[in-house]
């Protein structure tokens, strides 16, 4: 287990989980670990849409660019 993936956001992990390399493998492993312990940082949660059909803003979006 590489500890650097503990600090990655959920959005980063979900973006790279289908990669067929070591990074993808570690992302899948970290996603599974987070499911087992019940942890989420909220960056990969779909917020739905507004009444006009536009996507709702993610309040955690500022964390995505900082940690990725």
Secondary structure, 3 states (H helix, E strand, C coil): CCHHHHHCCHHHHHHHCCCCCHHHHHHHHHHHHHHHHCCCCCCCCCCCECCCCCECCCCCHHHHHHHC
